[in-house]
Amino acid sequence: MNRENKAVSGDIKTVMSGLLDGFYIDKITFEDKTLFEFPFKEARLSEEEITIAQCLIDMNNYTKTGNELYPYKRAYEDYIYFG
């Protein structure tokens, strides 16, 4: 969604890095803007393992600061958009 709350389309790219010892996910971009940069770059984790690790970090942050992992407003917007 853009600033006017209108849907935009484009390519989402997963940027991979690494050499002979294997590739790892570096970041996810959309229209040359970095959406997410992985904090576990050279750990060679699968996408599922990265998601679990990030959830654990965010839950730890929630217990310390009260900042929500997935706020209700965002969850509701996702529910409306994706059905």
N, C-alpha and C positions, 0 to 999 in steps of 0.2 A: 504494500500500500504506500502511496506517496503522501506528501503533506496535505493534499486535498482529499485524502482518504479514498483514492481511486486505485483500482488494481493496475499493476504494471506487469509486463512480461519480459523475460529475458533469460539468458543462460545462467544457471547456478553451476559453478565450477569447483571441483575439489582439487586443490593444489597438492601434488605429491612431491616429496623430496626423498633423497637417499641415494646411495650408490650400490656397491657390490653386496653390502650386508643387508639389503632389502629396502623397500620403500616404506614411508610412513606419511600419514596425513599431516600436512602443514597448516592449511587454512581452507576456508570456504569463502568464495567470492561471488558477487552478483554485480554485473556491469562494472567490473574493475574496482569495486568497493569491497573491502574485507568485512564479511558478516560475522565470522567467528574464527579466531586463531586458537589452535589447540595448545593447551598448556603442557601436554605430555608428548611433545613432538617426536623425540627419538626413542620412545618406549616401545614402539612397534605393536601398539594395541589395535584390536579390531574396532570397528565403529561402535559395536555394542559395548565393549569394554570401556571405551572413551566416554560413552554416555553414562555408564554406571559410575565411573570415577568422577565425572563432572557433577552428577547428582549428589554424590557423597560430599564433595567439596561444598556445594551449594547448601546442603542440609546442615553441615557444620557451621557455615556462615550464618544461616538462619538462627541456629541456637545461640550464637554469640551476638548477633546484631538485630535480629528480628526482620531482616530483609527477606521477603518471600522468594521462594524458588520459582514458583509459577503462580502469579497473582490471579485471583478469581476473575477479575475483569478480562485479563488476557485469555484465560481458559474459556470464558463465555464467548468472547469474540471468535476463538477458534471453533467452538461448538457451532455457532451460528454460520460461520463461513464454510466449514467442512461438513456440517450436518451431523 
